[in-house]
Amino acid sequence: MPELPEVETVRRGLAPVMEGARFTRVELNRPDLRLPLPKDFVQRLEGETVTGLGRRAKYLLADLSSGDVLMMHLGMSGSFRVAQEAYEQVREETPGAYYHERSTARAHDHVVFHMSSGARITFNDPRRFGLMLLVPRAELNEHRLMKEVGPEPLGNAFAADMLARACAHKKTSLKAALSDQKVVAGLGNIYVCEALHRALLSPKRSAATLATRSGQPTPRAEKLVTAIKDVLHDAIRAGGSSLRDHRRTDGELGDFQHNFRVYDREGKPCPTRGCRGKIKRIVQGGRSTFFCPVCQR
């Protein structure tokens, strides 16, 4: 599933052709994705203008002139293609043997937005785990998918004291805590592994060790917050990670996977200077965790 950097990369790719543009026509090729699409989906979109395109956790949020918000989630395999109406084909290059090609089958083109900007935006989702909902802006924060989402890791409010408080009494591992969207928004398997390695913290460590007995942040919490912010900024600058189905909206691959320190590097030397360890893979919560058992404590 695409994580925060991939979703932010998609947002930046869509913003130039969506913000300030009007939905001139909306095509629905099926009535549902992960959840049923609103019955009046087309009517509530056509003629409306996108006044802003934001992101919350792994959700794309398009503010509409009507006062509604179009919530979009990529799910496991969802992706957007952007093409100008003047072109009949979208450029679909797949350089690099590491990449598992994204579906281009028309059967999986479930929603198509025709914008007044001249762009045709196609949502393709083979597994149909993505979703699109329309929610009044005034009700967004209390929506069941939004009200328990944790702080944005790139926001000013995300700091060591906040993370320490969220983890202070948890009995789970550090890996499990960081993967919990109620603790911090947008992180997933890849960037949790990468951030923990940068902070030299074991994914098996108790999450509660980020706080003192009085609930104050430990130096580990300070180090981890910095690592989380750094790895996310680096990944966004690189356009995300092109694993399985993720691509940018222009069809090009993100390349942060070339900078992975531990993820999917089982058996390879640890890149930490002076460390002689090798990357190990374990399973936590049904997901693969990659870490160095020597320098991550």
Secondary structure by P-SEA (a helix, b strand, c coil): cccaaaaaaaaaaaccccccccccbbbbccccccccccccccccccccccccccccccbbbbbccccccbbbbbccccbbbbbcccccccccccccccccccccccccccbbbbccccbbbbbbbcccccbbbbbccccccccccccccccccccccccaaaaaaaaccccccaaaaaacccccccccaaaaaaaaaaacccccccccccccccccccaaaaaaaaaaaaaaaaaaaaccccccccccccccccccccccccccccccccccccccccbbbbbcccbbbbbbccccc
